[in-house]
Amino acid sequence: MKNIYVLAEHRKGTLRDTTWEALAAARTLAPQFGAEITCILLSNDASTISDRLVQEFSKVIAIEDPSLETFNSDACIKCLVSILGDKSDYLLLMGNSNSVIELAPGLSITLDAALATDCFGFDVVDGALCALRQIYSYKVNALVSFKGAAKMVATLRSGSFPFTPTAQAGGSVEKMESPLKSEKLRKVFVSYEEAEKGDVDISTAEIIVSVGRGIGDEPDMDVYQSLADTVGGVLACSRPIVDKNLLPKYHQVGTSGIEVKPKIYLALGISGAFQHVGGIKGSPLIIAVNKDARAPIFRVAQYGVVADINDMVPALEEKIKEIKG
Ligand SMILES: Cc1cc2nc3c(=O)[nH]c(=O)nc-3n(C[C@H](O)[C@H](O)[C@H](O)COP(=O)(O)OP(=O)(O)OC[C@H]3O[C@@H](n4cnc5c(N)ncnc54)[C@H](O)[C@@H]3O)c2cc1C
């Protein structure tokens, strides 16, 4: 693999974290293959976004076109094919966002490239790149090979590749002619439908106190909110808590809720169903409290406490307050 390309993802003129996480993955892989990292920016106005990109990438290839203001997989595939169509020996990295999920399969077919989606790690086996991804609804980790393909595309699970900015690349932008000028696009962007916005954003929180059905049928939610406030975190939950209307949907962690990547995830009375655990894979430190020593959450937790949360939570809060003085 000679080149690693990173697709810059942006929305409403702002780069998305998926771009930086893809760069973090590229930075770990590039030295192992002696590969060069290049960013690809498809936008209606490259200048504003590329200012930030060149701080981290030594090379940015940009295509500007009015139809690239909002995401359009049809337009993106045409642009990416115009950049990569005659190339080989590369890996293209992109975040596993809703937009990219729509883009990646069609793109890989058009490029005749091997595709691995929702990857959370990479390994090199006998000199060949392999990707780690989950199968059977998050139950099994699989190391998959690209079967010797010279063109590879991988989408990356959010939170799996932590990024550290350097702001030292001092890169340059190479503008390429848009292939879209005379093209008719089959897809048209209509509008953004914003999801309900809550008072907290658990997707960006650094500390999360998360509660599950173990808090009982008529819990005093103030107890858990107070613990979250004391540790400087936000309150989140498993799906049954939302189903019982104890917290709004935007607090729900999991595959049908929100994927989170806090530095600390404290799971209280959560069993660890795969739909829940699928949403916390990006967290480097999971601490679980459960009265059942065989609860599956203990398989993914770095620290586990077998205890009744009714005893544990007040004691924990008191101790934290004591330490904080
Ligand atoms: C299509 C689909 C999508 C789904 N998406 C999601 C999702 O996004 N997020 C999600 O969370 N779930 C999701 N679910 C539901 C998921 O399958 C589980 O049912 C759910 O995660 C269980 O939540 P829980 O751990 O809070 O409850 P339970 O599984 O009932 O676990 C409660 C735990 O609390 C412990 N406990 C009880 N009392 C105490 C106590 N006093 N002290 C300490 N521990 C105690 C018990 O030992 C138990 O382990 C989905 C399901 C489906 C079918």
The ligand as an SDF file (V2000), in Angstrom:
LIG
                    3D

 53 58  0  0  0  0  0  0  0  0999 V2000
  -33.6390   -3.7220   17.9650 C   0  0  0  0  0  0  0  0  0  0  0  0
  -33.2070   -3.4710   19.3810 C   0  0  0  0  0  0  0  0  0  0  0  0
  -32.4440   -2.3480   19.6370 C   0  0  0  0  0  0  0  0  0  0  0  0
  -32.0390   -2.0740   20.9440 C   0  0  0  0  0  0  0  0  0  0  0  0
  -31.2750   -0.9780   21.1710 N   0  0  0  0  0  0  0  0  0  0  0  0
  -30.8420   -0.7290   22.4270 C   0  0  0  0  0  0  0  0  0  0  0  0
  -30.0130    0.3910   22.7010 C   0  0  0  0  0  0  0  0  0  0  0  0
  -29.6890    1.1940   21.8210 O   0  0  0  0  0  0  0  0  0  0  0  0
  -29.5890    0.5830   23.9710 N   0  0  0  0  0  0  0  0  0  0  0  0
  -29.9120   -0.2630   25.0030 C   0  0  0  0  0  0  0  0  0  0  0  0
  -29.4950   -0.0250   26.1540 O   0  0  0  0  0  0  0  0  0  0  0  0
  -30.6980   -1.3300   24.7660 N   0  0  0  0  0  0  0  0  0  0  0  0
  -31.1730   -1.5680   23.5210 C   0  0  0  0  0  0  0  0  0  0  0  0
  -31.9970   -2.6260   23.3060 N   0  0  0  0  0  0  0  0  0  0  0  0
  -32.4940   -3.3970   24.4650 C   0  0  0  0  0  0  0  0  0  0  0  0
  -31.4680   -4.4250   24.9310 C   0  0  0  0  0  0  0  0  0  0  0  0
  -31.6460   -5.6300   24.2370 O   0  0  0  0  0  0  0  0  0  0  0  0
  -31.6470   -4.7200   26.4520 C   0  0  0  0  0  0  0  0  0  0  0  0
  -32.9700   -5.1470   26.6770 O   0  0  0  0  0  0  0  0  0  0  0  0
  -31.3650   -3.4980   27.3210 C   0  0  0  0  0  0  0  0  0  0  0  0
  -30.1110   -2.9510   26.9980 O   0  0  0  0  0  0  0  0  0  0  0  0
  -31.3460   -3.9380   28.7720 C   0  0  0  0  0  0  0  0  0  0  0  0
  -31.2400   -2.7930   29.5660 O   0  0  0  0  0  0  0  0  0  0  0  0
  -30.7150   -2.9160   31.0440 P   0  0  0  0  0  0  0  0  0  0  0  0
  -29.3470   -3.4660   31.0620 O   0  0  0  0  0  0  0  0  0  0  0  0
  -30.9220   -1.5820   31.6760 O   0  0  0  0  0  0  0  0  0  0  0  0
  -31.7660   -3.9110   31.7280 O   0  0  0  0  0  0  0  0  0  0  0  0
  -31.6220   -5.4210   32.1440 P   0  0  0  0  0  0  0  0  0  0  0  0
  -31.0900   -6.2460   31.0470 O   0  0  0  0  0  0  0  0  0  0  0  0
  -32.9290   -5.7970   32.7430 O   0  0  0  0  0  0  0  0  0  0  0  0
  -30.4930   -5.3890   33.2870 O   0  0  0  0  0  0  0  0  0  0  0  0
  -30.6510   -4.8250   34.5280 C   0  0  0  0  0  0  0  0  0  0  0  0
  -29.4130   -5.1670   35.3290 C   0  0  0  0  0  0  0  0  0  0  0  0
  -29.4730   -4.5120   36.5740 O   0  0  0  0  0  0  0  0  0  0  0  0
  -28.9680   -5.3840   37.5670 C   0  0  0  0  0  0  0  0  0  0  0  0
  -29.5670   -4.9530   38.8230 N   0  0  0  0  0  0  0  0  0  0  0  0
  -30.8490   -5.0560   39.2130 C   0  0  0  0  0  0  0  0  0  0  0  0
  -31.0100   -4.4590   40.3880 N   0  0  0  0  0  0  0  0  0  0  0  0
  -29.8060   -4.0050   40.7880 C   0  0  0  0  0  0  0  0  0  0  0  0
  -29.3290   -3.3300   41.9240 C   0  0  0  0  0  0  0  0  0  0  0  0
  -30.1550   -2.9580   42.9210 N   0  0  0  0  0  0  0  0  0  0  0  0
  -28.0100   -3.0240   42.0100 N   0  0  0  0  0  0  0  0  0  0  0  0
  -27.1460   -3.3860   41.0090 C   0  0  0  0  0  0  0  0  0  0  0  0
  -27.5570   -4.0380   39.9090 N   0  0  0  0  0  0  0  0  0  0  0  0
  -28.8680   -4.3280   39.7810 C   0  0  0  0  0  0  0  0  0  0  0  0
  -29.3820   -6.7580   37.1250 C   0  0  0  0  0  0  0  0  0  0  0  0
  -28.5200   -7.7390   37.6750 O   0  0  0  0  0  0  0  0  0  0  0  0
  -29.2550   -6.6600   35.6110 C   0  0  0  0  0  0  0  0  0  0  0  0
  -27.9790   -7.0930   35.1800 O   0  0  0  0  0  0  0  0  0  0  0  0
  -32.4150   -2.9360   22.0090 C   0  0  0  0  0  0  0  0  0  0  0  0
  -33.1770   -4.0600   21.7290 C   0  0  0  0  0  0  0  0  0  0  0  0
  -33.5800   -4.3170   20.4320 C   0  0  0  0  0  0  0  0  0  0  0  0
  -34.4100   -5.5370   20.1770 C   0  0  0  0  0  0  0  0  0  0  0  0
  1  2  1  0
  2  3  1  0
  2 52  2  0
  3  4  2  0
  4  5  1  0
  4 50  1  0
  5  6  2  0
  6  7  1  0
  6 13  1  0
  7  8  2  0
  7  9  1  0
  9 10  1  0
 10 11  2  0
 10 12  1  0
 12 13  2  0
 13 14  1  0
 14 15  1  0
 14 50  1  0
 15 16  1  0
 16 17  1  0
 16 18  1  0
 18 19  1  0
 18 20  1  0
 20 21  1  0
 20 22  1  0
 22 23  1  0
 23 24  1  0
 24 25  2  0
 24 26  1  0
 24 27  1  0
 27 28  1  0
 28 29  2  0
 28 30  1  0
 28 31  1  0
 31 32  1  0
 32 33  1  0
 33 34  1  0
 33 48  1  0
 34 35  1  0
 35 36  1  0
 35 46  1  0
 36 37  1  0
 36 45  1  0
 37 38  2  0
 38 39  1  0
 39 40  1  0
 39 45  2  0
 40 41  1  0
 40 42  2  0
 42 43  1  0
 43 44  2  0
 44 45  1  0
 46 47  1  0
 46 48  1  0
 48 49  1  0
 50 51  2  0
 51 52  1  0
 52 53  1  0
M  END
$$$$
